[in-house]
Amino acid sequence: MTPEKLSRTLVESEDLSYNPIAVKFVASLGNLPEGVKKFGAFSGQTAPKSFLCAMWGDALRGAGPFYTTKDQQICGGGAISAGFGSPMPLEAAEKFMIGDGKLFGNMDALRCSLSSTMPFEDGEFEAEIVGPLAAMNDDTLRPDVVLIVCKPYQGQHIMRAYGFDSGEPVHGIAGGSTCEMVSSYVVKTGKPTFTLGDTGGNAGLGLASDELILTFPYDRLGIAVSNLPRICRTSSMHKHTLFHER
């Protein structure tokens, strides 16, 4: 299926509120496809910046495809997740990431969280292209990962469809930064995942409290989409008389 058909089938089959979005990692600025504009190119600002999760949120609402680079990242987590590398030494992040009411209780916890997402090497990529899946293609805009925002019951359908023929379970990931949990982790494992996200990432994406994120390696998404018509969608439990303990 083409990216457009994958997107359309997902939205129509599961009645998704948002079209899926896609991310493509670009090793060198010289490899950027012709015609893809830089984030904020039409803003009139000389150096527009944002959070990567908020850029994804823009794509979720129809913006793009556009590309972004390290100099546009406000958040170090976003820069790390894109493979741009941290904009500051990890120790410098202690004052706003470590302590009660912040992200982690100590530096060891922060380091553990970062390593668990299998981060890209610093500078492994120079740009990230973001846009609606339907606006991508299987040539110069071939995605690396696809993000699907959905309700839990919709996610259950999609993940059930993924494992319909193989029985392969899908493991979720939580406790870290949204952008890091759904970028390098998915690329390096080669497997789909789902996450509840985190406070900052969910705010940047503009998610409701009952929405979560499914993330697929692009090459694996077709497995789930093709099986959506085949899965069970109703329970037979209503056929039985159940005793309920009180």
Number of C-alpha atoms within 10 A of each C-alpha: 12 14 24 15 14 18 22 16 16 21 17 11 14 16 12 16 12 17 23 29 30 30 27 23 23 21 16 13 13 10 11 19 14 9 8 14 16 18 22 17 13 9 9 8 9 8 11 15 18 17 21 28 22 18 23 26 22 19 24 25 17 18 17 23 24 20 25 22 21 24 13 17 21 14 16 20 22 26 28 26 27 34 26 25 21 19 18 9 9 12 10 10 13 17 9 11 17 18 13 9 9 11 19 19 14 13 16 11 12 18 12 11 18 18 11 13 23 18 20 21 15 16 17 16 21 22 26 24 28 31 28 27 32 19 17 23 13 10 8 12 22 19 23 18 25 29 25 24 23 25 18 16 10 19 19 14 18 25 23 22 22 25 16 18 11 8 10 12 14 14 11 14 17 15 13 23 23 25 25 26 27 27 29 22 23 23 18 13 12 15 19 25 22 24 20 20 24 17 13 16 24 22 15 19 22 17 17 12 10 9 17 19 23 24 25 24 24 23 14 15 20 17 16 21 20 15 18 21 11 10 14 11 12 7 7 7 8 8 7 7 7 8 6 5 4 3
